[in-house]
């Protein structure tokens, strides 16, 4: 069994948690970045605000912008964040080459609570394979 297969099992059993830098993965050039979910809604809100300002009143344009921004931050961004996490995790766990590439960029981290209560974490500078091998079978 490879380290990646063992890591998948540990993640499924929730013995290890995978950390992902959402900001890095939700940027142009990332394999999981989607322009539409990051640009479309803010562009529509800004356009509606500008049109309301030009043709109705400044305060209406401001209200559309303020309410739209609040809605975007409170309702849409959490869904975008969760989607980026899910796509990133699926991409990272798809192959060792993908996992190694994301690990080398510092996008991924691993965390585990040991049976004795101690905590272990691994990030870019540590070897993720050694981290997975060092975890006890439960």
Secondary structure, 3 states (H helix, E strand, C coil): CCHHHHHHHHHHCCCEEEEECHHHHCCCCCCCCCHHHHHHHHHHHHHHHHHHHHHCCHHHHHHHHHHHHHHHHHHHHHHHHHHHHHHHHHHHCCCHHHHHHHHHHCCEEEEEECCCCCEEEECCCCCHHHHHHHCCCC
